Amino acid sequence: MSNVYDAAYDMEKAIRNSSEFTDLKNLYDQVNADPGAKGMFDNFRQLQMTLQQKQMTGQEIAPDEMEQAQKTVALVQQHETIAKLMEAEQRLSMVIADLNRIIMKPLEDLYGAPEQ
């Protein structure tokens, strides 16, 4: 039986070699090569991380923060390369979510599927 860690490292390599990751990396490189796009994207990521941190610690997100987040999302989505980057990130996230469901299948079979 192969070592599960070896399989995990093989999966990492497969993800890195996938078209989804390659597309994401190419778009990320394009955004980083454009100072205006990079600044806009960095601001978006910082705001996103700040709001996620607040949610994880149970802090309430103020209405003005929510409004700022919505404006920032609208702004970055108007930038063609950043919008494509976000779409590519979503596609890779869907692949990883599918892989997670497959990996968790033995536990689901053992304990039963969670009720929704």
Secondary structure, DSSP 4 states (H G I P E B T S, - for coil): ---HHHHHHHHHHHHHTSHHHHHHHHHHHHHHHSHHHHHHHHHHHHHHHHHHHHHHTTPPPPHHHHHHHHHHHHHHHHSHHHHHHHHHHHHHHHHHHHHHHHHHHHHHHHH-PPP-
